[in-house]
Amino acid sequence: MILMMTGRMTARMSLKTRLVKTEIFLKRNWAQITLIAAVLLSVVLSAFIWLQVVNQDKVQVKRSSTSEASVTIDATTSLYMLNELIYTDDTGSTNYFIENRDSLTKLSNIMKNWQVGRVSEKSYSTKQYLKEVRQERTVLFGFGRTVSNLGVAEAIGKQFKLPKNVQVNFIQVPSSDYPTEVRLFDDLHKKIYTFSVILAKKTPKDVKFDGNHVRANLVYQKHSLRIKLLQAIPIQVHSYLLGEDSVENYVNALFAGKDVPQRNFQSGDEIIYNDGASRQLSEEQQNGKMTFDYYSSKDDGDDLNERIKFNTDWVQKIHQSADNLGYFSSSDEGRKMQFRLFVDGIPVFNNSDYGAVQVTQISKRHLRMKFSKYTLKVPLPTSKAEVVMLPTVETKMAELKKANVSTDDIEDWTMGYQWITNNDDKIVTLRPMWFVELKDHAWQSVDEYAKEHTNETGGN
C-alpha cells in the first residue's frame, strides 16, 4: 500500500513538473506561437475562399442548367398561352371577352385533368365549318395563331394526342352541360379533330364568364377563322419600368453544359462570346440587340412538331417565367418562329423589336436566334380612366380606303400594344392600337402603314 501511495505521489509530481515546464515554454515563446497560428489560419482561410470561388464558377454554370429545367416547366405553359376567349350563349349571341386571362387559365387547368379517348377527324365545307364553330352554348378559345401538337399539349394536356404535323387554331368545349367531347379546329384544311371525354371532374360550368366583353362574329377569310368585333372595344393603357437583363445570364443559359466561352472580344460596337466550337453570342452595345448562332442544329425534315419543339427549347433557355413571353407566329413549316411579350393576352409591338424573340433555321446545321436584353419589368400604377376605345378593324380599313391607301399588301391584323418610351427611356407606355401583317410577315401599326402608303401614293 505504501508503494501504491508512493507511485501516486510520484505521478502527481511528474504531472506538475510537466505543467510548469509547459507554462514556462509558453511564456518564453508566446509571440512565435501566435505568429505560427496566424499564418496557419491565413492559409486555411485562403484555401477556403479559393475553393468557394472555384465552386461558385461551377455552380454558376450548374445553376443555369438547373434553372433551365425549372424555367422550362414554368415557361412551357406560358410560351403557348391561350389568348382568345369567345362565348356563344343559348340564343346564339357571340361575345369576345377582353379580360380573359383568369378564365383561360382556369379552363386550361381544368382540361389538363380530363381523361379523353382517341381522336377522330372530319373535313367540312366552308359553310358547314362556320356552322360548327358557331354552335350555341359553347366556349371557343385559341392562341391567336396556328399551333402544333406541342402548343395543344402545353395548353390543355398531353392526353390530347393528334396525328403528326397537325395544326390547330381553336379549341371548343360545351359551356353548360357535362362535356361529352372536345373539338379542335384546323382552319387551313377546314378539319375538326374530336376527342370523346371519358372523365371530367371539373367542367367549364365551374368557370364564371364575366368581365369586359363585346359582341363579335366569326367569319372565314384568307383560309382562317377571323374574330370580327361588332363594336368598339375598351383597352386599358399600361406603363412599365424598362428592364435590362444581364448579358452574363444569357451567356450562362445559352452556353450551359459547355465550357464558359474562352474568347470574349470586341469588334466595333459588338461584344462577341464564342466557345470556339459551335456557339456564338454577339451583343450590339448601343441598342442592346442580341444574336445567338448555333452551328450544330439539325433540321428535322418533314417533322413540323420536332422543328417547333427544337426551336422552342432554345427560346426557353433565355425565357423567364415572369416576363410574359409567349408564342406569336410561325412560318416556313416551323423554320421561322416568333415570340412576343403579352400583356392581358394582347401582343406587344416595338419598332426596335424589343420584347420579341425571332428564331430562324437558316440551314440544316445553323440556327439563329435574335432578341433584346431590354424588356418590361415592373408594372406601374395606371388610372382606370386611361382607356382607349379601339374601333373595329373594319372601321380602320374603311379609313384607309377613304384616304386612297391600298390594302393589297395586308395579310392579317390583330389588336396590340405599341411600345412607347419616354424621353429618358426609363418608362414604357403600352398604348393599344390595331396592327397589320404585310406579305413579308412584317407587322406595322395601321397608323404607320397609312402614313407610309399615303406618302408613297401622294394621298392626303
Beta strands, then each sheet from edge to edge (+ up, - down):
strand 1: 84-88
strand 2: 94-97
strand 3: 115-123
strand 4: 138-147
strand 5: 168-174
strand 6: 181-186
strand 7: 191-199
strand 8: 213-221
strand 9: 224-229
strand 10: 233-236
strand 11: 238-244
strand 12: 263-267
strand 13: 270-274
strand 14: 279-284
strand 15: 289-294
strand 16: 325-331
strand 17: 336-343
strand 18: 346-349
strand 19: 356-363
strand 20: 366-372
strand 21: 374-380
strand 22: 387-390
strand 23: 410-421
strand 24: 427-438
strand 25: 443-445
sheet 1: 3+ 7- 6+ 5- 4+ 1- 2+ 8- 9+
sheet 2: 10+ 22-
sheet 3: 12+ 13- 14+ 15- 20+ 19- 17+ 18- 23- 24+ 11- 21+
sheet 4: 12+ 13- 14+ 15- 20+ 19- 17+ 16-
sheet 5: 12+ 13- 14+ 15- 20+ 19- 17+ 18- 23- 24+ 25-
end
